[in-house]
Amino acid sequence: MKKVLIIDDEEFIREMLFEFVSDLGDYEVITAENGVSSFKIIDNENIDAIILDYTLPDIRGDAFLETMKNKGLTIPVILTSGLSSNLEIEDDYKDFVVSSLQKPFDLKILAETLKNIFK
C-alpha cells in the first residue's frame, strides 16, 4: 500500500482529504498540520506521495520544496493553494511537483492525479 502524506494547516481540509484518499482504498494516509511535523514524518516513514498546502503557519510551499530539494528528496508532490499565483511551479521543483490544484478543487482530479503518480 502506498503512503500519502497530507500536509494542511486547516483541520477541516486535512480531515476531508484524509477520508477521501483513505476511501480510495489504495493508500495509507498520514496527516501533518505544519512543515516541522511533516519533515519528522518524512524522515521516519517511507512516504510515496505528498499533498502539500502552499501556505502553512511555519513554512511556505516554495521553502518546503527547497528543503526537499536540499535533502535530496524526490517524493511526488501535489501542490494545493487558494491562490493561483502560489501554484506557479519553478523549474527547480518540476522534477517532483507533479500537479498543482487551486482550492477548492475537484476531488476526482485529485484521485486521478494520485493514480497517475503510481502508474
N, C-alpha and C positions, 0 to 999 in steps of 0.2 A: 504494500500500500504506500502510495506517495504521500510525503508530508508537506503540507501547505501551511505557511506562517502568515497570518493576517495581522497587519500592524495598523491600528487606527486608534486615535485617542477618544473617539466618540463611542461610548459603550453600546448605544443602540445599534450603530452600524457594525461594530465588531461582533455583537451577538447575532445580528441578522445574517451577516456573511458567514459566521461560524455554522449556523443552522443550514443555510443554503448549500455551502460547499460540502458539509458533512452529509447532507441528504443526497448528494450526487452519488455517494456510495464508493467512490474510488480513492478517497483521500482521508488521511488522518489530519485533523486540523488543530493547530495550536494558535493561540492569540497572544498579542502583546499590545500594550497601550502607549509605548514610547520607544525611543531609539535605544536607550540603555538596556531595558529588559529584552528587547528584540535581539540585540547583539549577544547577550548572555545565552539566549535560546539558540541562536545560530552557532555559537561556539560549542554548544553541548549536544546538539541534535543534528541529524542528517536531514536538513531541510532541502526539499526538491523544488519548491517554488515559493515566491513571496508576493502577497498582495499588500502594497505599501501606500498608505495615505501620504501625500506630499507634505502636508503641514502637521507636524507633531509638536507637542509642547517643548521638547528638548532638542529637536533637530529638524531641519528642513530636508525635503526629499533629495535635493542636489548634494547636500553634505552627507546624507546617508549613503547615497550611491558612490560618492567619492571615497567614503570609508570602506565600502565593499570593495571598490577597485583597489585601494591601497592594501587591503588584506588579501588580495588575490582571489576574491570570491566571484564566481560566475553563475550564481543561482539565478534562474529566470525571475524577473520582476514584472509584475503588472502594477503600474503606477496609477493611482487614483487621486482626483482633486476636484474641488468645487469650482476652481478657476482654470479656464482653458489655458491661460498663459503659463501655468505651472506644468503643463503637460508637454511642453516642447522639450524633446529629449536631445541633449548634447551628444555629439558624435562619440565622445569618450565613453558613454554608457550604452551605446546601441548594441553592444555585444551581449548584454544581459537584460536590458529593458525590452521586453517582448511586445508590450502593449501599454497604451495609456487610455484610461477611461475617465470621462468627465462625469462627476456626480450630478444628479442621480443617473446611474447607468442601468442599462437593460441587463438583468441577471442572466439571460440567455447568452448574451455576448461574453460575459464572464465565464460561463460554463464552457462555451466553445473555445475560448482562449486557453483555459486550463487544459482542455482536451488536446488542443494543438501543441501545447508545450510538451506533452508526453507521448506524442506520436512515435 
